[in-house]
Amino acid sequence: MTAAPFLLLALSVLTVATEPIHVHLTRRGSTSLQNLTAQADKVRLKYGYRTSSALLVRGHLMGRASSAGIPIINQGGDIIYIGPISLGTPPQPFQVILDTGSSDLWVVGTSCQTCQPNTPLFQSSLSSTFQTPGSNIDSAITLQYGSGSVAGSVASDTVTMGGFTISNQIFVDAAQPSSGLLEGSVSGLMGLAFSTIAKTGATPFWQALADDGQLSSPEMSFWLARVTDATSPDDERPGGEFTLGGTNSSLFSGDIEFYDLATQPSFWMLSLKGVTVQGKSVGISTGNAALAAIDTGTTLIGGPSADVAAIWANVPGSAPSRRQPGHYTFPCSTDVEVTLSFGGKAWAISSQDMNLGAESIRNTDTCMGAIFDLNLGSNVGSGPGVPSWVIGDTFLKNVYSVFRASPPSVGFAELSIAAGGPNPATKGGSLNHSSGSMVGVSKTLLVLLLAPSFAFFLRAL
């Protein structure tokens, strides 16, 4: 989740732009299997499922219309993607996780006693526009996420990203993030889903921009670049681009295929219509059990027990992992080829993204897969309005994704050559390519260690 340059493009009241703003993403470096599987538990908690650790405890394995392109950072080797914002007057710059699976904004402040010495902290006393609700209102709040919680106070201040500004944006001035929630240069999280699931009751930054008429188009889009040679959890590399107010046509080819949201706007929720594995169609659940949250804050892909088992049953030599409940292993020599469809085209996932690396340093012939059992054997749908699938960066690195407010929908397009689009070697977008079991081992271990980096930053449902 190298830090991208912070874009502070002050927009005067008289300025009218017509082009979208593009924000480059930076990605965090090395990923381990431990970090990756820990990410899965964070997703379970984020969306209200039991965790594998809980099962193990019980002894079971169960006006200025515009747009902007903003460079983003890949941190931890495809674990999380972060982007730059500024907060306060004068502006204080921060890097925050970009999470389409939640809706609140929070940044750690100077009252944080558990933050690392190198974590940038918001100094509210230096901002002339910082406001609190007042002494008559209890502003204390705790946001529950899969990897822990964030406690702080509700406040408001000026927030800027990519040249766009909201003057009285509600956010949480965080004082107590759980240990491990923040790595490297990250100081917080920006939720990019809808206001209906914001615990603070705030209108998310992107939605406030759209409501204010600041965006050329009520949409945002992502190119998430792949990094395969990261060596530590806080490794940060250029990670792609986040576009507010439109799309960047140089990053995709062909048409964008849009799909209407399957529920009233809350999460960015689609119905998963089809899955193929090794070229064969796999029968999956329908109705509520097919609801899929499209989540940039989640590293892997999680789904219902029976459907995930059916997917891996089509991979020769695969088996449930004995080390990591809910995960599956397969022979490292096998290229796992999976496509997902949401009512139209079948979108391919690169075989390198399906392979998290060797299950252990001692067993480099068996690798861990990137699709895991979200509900750990119960195979019970999560109910209306709550996702049964969480589609994270394992899939999203392979497409150009667009999140549109009106009409509420999510769109995908093929990556362009400039964005590392499909080629015979990778069948997916990429910046760097590495192979070999030791690289895989490093990635697997990192994901397991990097538990706090996902989009497990969602409220408890």
C-alpha positions in Angstrom: 0.0 0.0 0.0 8.1 5.3 -2.9 5.4 7.7 -1.9 3.7 9.5 -4.8 4.0 13.2 -5.1 1.2 15.0 -3.2 -1.0 17.0 -5.5 -2.3 20.2 -4.0 -3.9 22.0 -6.9 -5.7 24.9 -5.3 -8.9 25.7 -7.1 -10.0 29.3 -7.1 -13.7 30.1 -7.2 -13.3 31.4 -10.7 -11.5 28.3 -12.0 -13.5 26.0 -14.2 -11.7 22.8 -15.5 -13.1 20.2 -17.9 -10.6 17.4 -17.5 -10.7 14.7 -14.7 -8.0 14.7 -12.1 -5.9 11.6 -12.0 -4.3 10.5 -8.7 -1.4 8.0 -8.9 -1.5 5.2 -6.3 1.4 3.9 -4.4 1.6 0.4 -3.2 3.1 -1.2 -0.1 5.9 -3.6 -0.6 6.5 -7.2 0.5 3.7 -9.7 1.2 3.8 -12.8 3.2 1.3 -15.7 3.4 0.7 -14.9 7.1 -0.2 -11.3 6.1 -2.5 -12.5 3.3 -4.4 -15.0 5.3 -4.7 -12.4 8.2 -6.3 -10.2 5.6 -9.0 -12.8 5.0 -10.0 -12.7 8.7 -10.1 -8.9 8.5 -12.5 -9.1 5.6 -14.7 -11.6 7.6 -14.9 -9.2 10.5 -15.5 -6.2 8.2 -18.6 -7.8 6.8 -19.8 -9.5 9.9 -18.6 -13.1 9.5 -16.8 -15.3 12.0 -13.0 -15.4 11.8 -10.8 -18.5 11.5 -9.0 -17.5 14.7 -12.4 -17.7 16.6 -13.0 -21.1 15.1 -9.5 -22.3 16.1 -10.2 -21.2 19.7 -13.2 -23.4 19.7 -11.1 -26.3 18.3 -12.7 -26.2 14.8 -11.6 -25.3 11.3 -14.8 -24.2 10.5 -20.0 24.2 -9.6 -16.4 23.6 -10.7 -17.1 20.6 -12.8 -13.8 18.9 -13.1 -11.8 15.7 -12.7 -8.4 14.8 -11.4 -5.9 11.9 -11.8 -4.2 11.3 -8.5 -1.0 9.0 -8.2 -1.5 6.3 -5.7 0.9 4.1 -3.7 1.0 0.3 -3.6 2.1 -0.7 0.0 3.2 -4.2 1.1 3.2 -5.8 -2.4 -0.4 -5.5 -3.4 -1.7 -5.5 0.2 -3.2 -2.0 0.2 -3.4 1.1 -2.0 -3.0 4.6 -0.6 -3.5 8.1 -1.9 -2.7 11.7 -0.8 -5.0 14.1 0.9 -4.5 17.3 2.9 -6.4 18.3 6.0 -6.8 21.6 7.8 -5.8 25.3 7.1 -3.0 25.6 6.3 -3.1 22.1 4.7 -1.3 19.2 6.4 -0.5 16.4 3.9 -1.3 12.7 4.7 -1.5 9.3 3.0 -4.7 7.4 3.5 -6.0 3.9 2.5 -8.5 4.2 -0.4 -11.4 1.9 0.6 -14.5 1.4 -1.5 -15.7 -1.0 1.2 -16.4 1.6 3.9 -17.6 5.2 4.1 -15.9 7.0 7.1 -12.8 9.2 6.9 -10.3 9.1 9.8 -6.8 10.4 10.4 -4.6 9.9 13.5 -4.0 13.1 15.6 -1.4 14.2 18.1 -3.3 12.5 20.9 -2.4 9.1 19.5 -0.2 7.4 22.1 0.2 4.1 20.2 1.3 5.4 16.8 4.7 4.7 15.5 7.3 7.6 15.7 7.3 7.9 11.9 3.5 8.1 11.5 2.5 11.6 10.3 -0.1 13.0 12.8 -2.8 15.6 12.3 -2.2 18.7 14.5 -5.6 20.2 15.0 -4.3 23.1 17.0 -2.5 24.4 13.9 -5.7 24.4 11.8 -7.8 27.6 11.8 -10.7 25.7 10.3 -10.8 22.7 12.7 -14.2 22.4 14.4 -15.7 20.0 17.0 -19.4 19.5 17.7 -19.3 21.5 20.9 -19.4 20.7 24.6 -23.1 19.7 24.5 -22.5 16.9 22.1 -20.6 13.7 22.7 -18.2 13.5 19.9 -16.5 10.3 21.0 -16.7 7.4 18.5 -15.2 4.0 17.9 -15.0 2.5 14.4 -14.9 -1.3 14.4 -12.8 -3.0 11.7 -11.8 -6.5 11.0 -8.3 -6.0 12.3 -9.3 -4.0 15.4 -10.8 -0.6 16.1 -10.2 3.1 15.8 -11.3 5.4 18.7 -11.4 9.1 18.4 -13.5 12.2 18.2 -15.8 13.4 15.5 -14.7 16.7 14.0 -14.8 18.7 10.8 -12.2 20.5 8.8 -11.2 21.4 5.2 -10.2 18.3 3.2 -8.5 18.5 -0.2 -7.6 15.8 -2.7 -6.4 16.2 -6.2 -7.4 19.9 -6.2 -10.9 19.3 -5.0 -11.9 20.7 -1.6 -14.8 20.2 0.9 -14.7 22.9 3.6 -16.5 21.2 6.5 -15.9 17.5 5.9 -16.8 15.4 8.9 -14.0 13.0 9.9 -12.7 11.2 13.0 -9.7 12.7 14.7 -8.3 9.3 15.7 -6.5 8.8 19.1 -6.4 5.1 19.5 -6.0 2.9 16.4 -5.4 -0.8 17.2 -1.9 -2.0 16.9 -0.9 -2.8 13.4 -3.6 -0.8 11.6 -1.1 1.6 10.2 2.1 0.8 8.3 4.7 3.0 6.7 3.5 6.5 5.7 -0.2 5.7 6.2 -2.1 8.0 8.6 -5.7 7.0 8.1 -8.4 5.7 5.8 -10.8 7.3 3.3 -14.0 5.4 2.9 -15.4 5.6 -0.7 -18.7 3.8 -0.3 -22.1 5.5 0.3 -23.2 7.6 3.3 -25.8 5.0 4.3 -23.0 2.9 6.0 -21.0 5.8 7.5 -21.0 5.4 11.3 -20.3 9.1 11.7 -23.3 9.9 9.6 -21.1 11.9 7.3 -21.4 12.3 3.5 -18.2 10.7 2.2 -15.7 13.1 0.5 -16.3 11.8 -3.0 -20.1 12.0 -2.6 -19.9 15.5 -1.2 -17.9 16.6 -4.3 -20.6 15.1 -6.6 -23.4 16.7 -4.6 -21.6 20.0 -4.8 -21.3 19.8 -8.6 -17.5 19.8 -8.5 -17.1 16.7 -10.6 -17.4 16.6 -14.4 -19.0 13.2 -13.9 -20.3 11.6 -10.7 -17.8 8.8 -10.8 -14.3 7.7 -9.7 -12.0 5.1 -11.2 -9.0 3.0 -10.4 -6.0 1.5 -12.1 -4.3 -0.7 -9.4 -0.8 -1.6 -10.5 0.8 -4.9 -9.6 4.1 -5.2 -7.7 5.6 -8.7 -7.3 9.1 -8.1 -5.7 8.3 -6.2 -2.5 10.4 -7.2 0.5 8.7 -5.7 3.6 5.3 -4.8 4.9 6.0 -1.0 4.6 7.6 -1.2 1.1 5.9 1.5 -1.0 6.0 1.7 -4.8 4.1 3.6 -7.5 0.8 1.8 -7.5 -1.4 3.2 -10.3 -3.9 6.0 -10.4 -7.1 7.1 -8.8 -9.3 9.4 -10.9 -11.9 11.6 -9.3 -14.7 12.9 -11.6 -14.2 10.7 -14.6 -11.8 8.2 -16.2 -8.4 8.2 -17.8 -8.8 6.9 -21.3 -5.1 6.2 -21.6 -5.4 3.5 -19.0 -8.0 1.3 -20.6 -9.0 0.0 -24.0 -12.4 -0.7 -25.5 -15.7 0.1 -23.8 -16.4 0.2 -20.1 -19.1 -2.4 -19.3 -21.3 -1.0 -16.5 -23.5 -3.1 -14.1 -26.3 -1.7 -12.0 -25.9 -2.1 -8.3 -27.8 -5.1 -7.0 -29.1 -3.3 -3.9 -29.8 0.2 -2.7 -26.5 2.2 -2.5 -24.6 1.2 0.6 -21.6 -0.9 -0.5 -20.7 -1.0 -4.2 -22.6 -4.3 -4.6 -23.0 -6.4 -7.7 -24.5 -9.8 -8.4 -21.9 -12.4 -9.3 -23.4 -14.2 -12.3 -20.7 -16.6 -13.4 -17.4 -18.2 -12.6 -15.1 -20.3 -14.7 -12.1 -22.3 -13.6 -9.5 -23.8 -16.0 -12.0 -22.9 -18.8 -14.9 -24.8 -17.2 -18.1 -23.1 -15.8 -18.6 -23.6 -12.1 -22.1 -23.5 -10.6 -22.5 -20.9 -7.9 -25.2 -19.7 -5.6 -27.8 -17.1 -6.7 -29.9 -14.5 -5.0 -28.5 -13.0 -1.8 -25.7 -15.5 -1.8 -24.4 -14.0 -5.1 -24.2 -10.4 -3.7 -20.6 -9.2 -4.2 -19.0 -6.1 -2.7 -16.4 -4.5 -5.0 -13.8 -3.5 -2.5 -10.5 -1.8 -3.2 -9.6 -2.0 0.5 -9.5 -5.9 0.4 -6.5 -7.8 -0.9 -8.1 -11.1 -1.8 -11.4 -12.6 -2.9 -13.8 -14.2 -0.3 -17.0 -16.1 -1.0 -19.5 -18.7 0.3 -18.2 -22.0 1.5 -19.8 -24.2 -1.1 -19.0 -21.9 -4.0 -15.3 -21.6 -3.0 -15.1 -25.4 -2.5 -16.6 -25.8 -6.0 -14.0 -23.4 -7.5 -11.0 -25.3 -6.0 -12.5 -28.7 -6.8 -11.8 -27.8 -10.5 -8.1 -27.2 -9.8 -6.2 -30.6 -9.9 -4.3 -31.3 -6.7 -6.0 -28.6 -4.7 -7.0 -29.2 -1.0 -8.1 -27.2 2.1 -5.1 -25.7 3.8 -4.2 -27.4 7.1 -2.4 -24.3 8.3 -4.9 -21.6 7.4 -8.7 -22.3 7.9 -10.8 -21.3 4.9 -7.9 -21.2 2.5 -7.0 -23.7 -0.2 -3.6 -25.0 -1.5 -2.7 -26.3 -5.0 0.5 -27.5 -6.8 2.7 -24.5 -7.4 3.4 -25.8 -10.9 -0.3 -25.2 -11.8 -1.5 -22.0 -13.4 -5.0 -21.4 -11.9 -7.1 -19.6 -14.5 -10.3 -18.0 -13.2 -12.9 -15.6 -14.7 -15.7 -13.7 -13.1 -18.7 -12.3 -14.8 -21.4 -9.9 -13.5 -24.0 -10.2 -16.3 -21.8 -9.6 -19.4 -18.2 -10.2 -20.2 -16.1 -12.8 -18.4 -13.2 -11.0 -16.8 -10.0 -13.0 -16.4 -7.8 -13.0 -13.3 -4.0 -13.3 -13.9 -2.7 -16.7 -12.7 0.0 -14.9 -10.8 -2.7 -13.1 -8.8 -4.4 -16.4 -8.0 -1.1 -17.7 -6.5 -0.1 -16.2 -3.1 3.1 -18.2 -3.0 4.4 -21.3 -1.3 2.5 -22.4 1.8 5.7 -22.5 3.8 9.4 -22.2 3.4 9.7 -26.0 3.9 7.0 -26.8 1.4 7.7 -24.9 -1.8 5.8 -27.3 -4.0 2.4 -26.3 -2.6 1.0 -22.8 -3.0 -1.8 -20.9 -1.4 -4.8 -19.7 -3.5 -6.2 -16.2 -3.5 -9.9 -17.1 -3.2 -10.9 -18.0 0.3 -13.9 -19.2 2.2 -15.5 -16.1 3.7 -17.9 -17.9 6.1 -15.8 -20.9 7.1 -18.0 -23.8 6.4 -21.4 -22.4 7.5 -22.4 -21.7 3.9 -25.1 -19.4 5.1 -25.9 -16.3 3.0 -25.3 -13.1 4.8 -28.8 -11.8 4.1 -30.3 -8.9 2.0 -28.0 -5.9 1.6 -24.9 -7.7 3.0 -22.4 -9.2 0.7 -21.7 -12.9 0.5 -18.7 -12.3 -1.8 -16.0 -9.7 -1.3 -14.1 -9.0 -4.5 -10.8 -7.4 -3.7 -7.6 -6.4 -5.4 -6.8 -9.9 -6.6 -9.5 -9.2 -9.2 -9.3 -5.4 -9.5 -5.6 -5.4 -10.5 -6.7 -7.1 -13.7 -9.3 -4.5 -14.9 -9.8 -0.7 -15.0 -12.7 -0.2 -12.5 -15.2 2.7 -12.4 -17.6 3.5 -9.6 -20.5 5.6 -10.7 -23.0 7.4 -8.4 -25.7 8.1 -11.1 -27.0 5.8 -12.1 -25.5 3.7 -9.2 -23.2 1.2 -10.9 -19.8 -0.3 -11.3 -18.0 -0.7 -14.6 -15.0 -2.6 -15.8 -12.8 -2.3 -18.8 -9.7 -4.0 -20.2 -6.4 -2.4 -19.1 -4.5 -0.6 -21.9 -0.9 -1.5 -22.8 0.2 1.6 -21.0 -1.4 0.3 -17.8 0.3 -3.2 -18.2 -2.7 -4.7 -20.0 -3.1 -8.3 -21.0 -0.2 -10.0 -22.6 0.6 -13.7 -23.3 2.9 -13.9 -20.3 0.7 -12.5 -17.5 -2.9 -12.3 -18.8 -3.2 -9.2 -16.6 -1.8 -5.7 -15.9 1.5 -5.5 -14.2 4.5 -3.2 -13.5 7.0 -5.8 -12.4 7.2 -9.6 -13.0 8.9 -12.1 -10.8 8.7 -15.9 -10.6 10.0 -18.5 -8.3 8.8 -20.1 -5.1 10.9 -18.0 -2.8 9.2 -14.9 -4.0 5.9 -16.6 -3.4 6.9 -17.6 0.1 7.8 -14.0 0.8 4.5 -12.7 -0.5 2.5 -15.3 1.4 4.2 -14.6 4.7 3.8 -10.9 4.3 0.1 -11.0 3.7 -0.3 -13.0 6.9 1.8 -10.5 8.8 0.2 -7.5 7.3 -3.2 -8.2 8.9 -4.0 -4.5 9.5 -3.5 -3.3 6.0 -6.8 -4.4 4.3 -10.1 -2.9 4.1 -11.1 -4.6 7.3 -11.6 -1.1 8.3 -15.3 -1.4 8.0 -17.8 -0.9 10.7 -19.2 -4.0 12.4 -22.5 -5.0 10.8 
